[in-house]
């Protein structure tokens, strides 16, 4: 441990030196930092193309960097002056924002920057935000161009008519976020962090960018594989379509066209994919897509994307127990509960290398699945899961808590449903639909999870049935950990620390049996904790040896449940987060508590169990 702590101190010195060279900007004082924090450069922050499922390589501009900011009372006019600089896209509470201040429900966070924009009569200029928490109003050259509500979904505004010229267009953004004092989805954020509840995240936390597009242009695609039929259906949304325009779709494998079709705008292209190469862990094969808006031989607009042929389904096994199948084969799914938090960036990884690190390390440890817990990641995170062959269960971020939880399936009279206001219900429904729409094309996502542990759970049967109908290409885990209703395809028990499962005799005929959370074995590592004392885990240990022995025992017990009908399990958790120290890695990712070699070895027997 001493060597690790010394390394951490050396990195802090290197960070201080690197940041001093950057001039005025430096992180606000953080409790602990990752090694990637020292690589953060205000002039080169998150410069990767932010929308890998729909790429136009030319005519886009990344607006990340230093902006002006002001925090002021809610309801006031646009600020006449600003108090300092903030590094976009890091939330104002984070160390990497350079600010490190809280906002709260009675105040608003304002941003200001300038940008250059090319404007012509043949093009529109779109302004894109990856995600802003929570309510956003955008002004360009003093004109309000739109308002968006939702902390986890991308949104865009056509700003063409608000531009004044090529140079020095003014962009002002107003953000209001009530954190846990409002009804909106907010995940693990609270105003007073403690236990499993973390620091607020307010404002811009994903890339901001502009894009020039033709007057007639492609807005979105929806890719649906049908492995049984051997087809890939591509639906294309077009803005400003003109008479005579068509949509041409090509699917390519290793650069060679394997299927193509031209259809009228508004019609779906159904591509026949013969002898499809199926996507799965160990074989994450992706077909490249070229989608063009054409008129005769003239290409009006074109985007590049990708898709995969993969199937997720359920079927009774020889014992009459429902099993979760991937491409018609039972594959036991095992992965960590992944919060996606960072000590220096909160919701936002310091850079692309850091974003990939958690996925890569999870794969090295022998996991084949990640449960993304009450948070939605930037599109590039799912892109890397697609490329690497990592299965994903995607939670809906929770909010509007207050009802009672019953973690035991088959017991009545304990759990209650939240009585939400009409506004709260509408907010949930809109953002859940937006999350599914935004992430539908990522083949790595195989399960949607609308509710977790009764956190704001309401009208469960209605919400789950809607989700099943809205996306029949995936399985729906209606309420991870309860409260339980006989809807969706998955029943999901939470049990700490030891593994357990819903009764196959009671539930196995109709539902896939899963263990949505267990484990939570804690080990605080000196020099790598959010605070010096009073750190927390479901069961804490004092040495790596003790932790390793206990984890191996969990794996032995888990293995016994698989022949009984268990289809998947989720271990808590990938990393420590703030005062939680039950991660496989420390919060700063500098110490891996259990080696990937050990974990991969004890996990392998899970995949061999039948």
Buried (B, 14 or more C-beta within 10 A) or exposed (E): EEEBBEBBEEBBEEBEEBBEEEEEBBBBEBBBBBBBBBBBBBEEBBBEBBBBBBBBEEEBBBBBBBBBBBBBEEEEEBBEEBBEBBBBBBBBBBBBBBBBBBBBBEBBBBBBBEBEBEBEEEBBBBBBBBBBBBBBBBBBBEBBBBEBBBBBBBBBBBBBEBBBEEEEBBBBBBBBBBBBEBBBBBBBBBBEBEEBBBBBBBBBBBBBBBBBBBBBBBBBBEBBBBBEEBBBBBBBBBBBBEEEBBBBBBBBBEEEEBBEBEBEBEEBBBBEBEEBBBBBBEEBBBBBBBBBBBEEEEEBBBBBBBBBBBBBBBEEBEEEBBBBBBBEEBBBBBBBBBBBBBBBBBBBBBBBEBBBBBBBBBBBBBBBBBBBBBBBBBBBBBBBBBBBBBBBBBBBBBBBBEBEBBBBBEEEEEBBBBEBEEEBBEBBBBBBBBBBBBBBBBBBBBBBBBBBBBBBBBBBEEBBBBBBEBBEBBBBBBBBBBBBBEBBBBBBBBBBBEBBBBBBEEBBEEBBBBBBBBBBBBBBBEBBBBEEEEBBBBBBBEEBEEBBEBBBEBBEEBBEBBEBBBBBBBBBBBBBBBBBBBBBBBBBBBBBBBBBEBBBEBBEEBBEEE
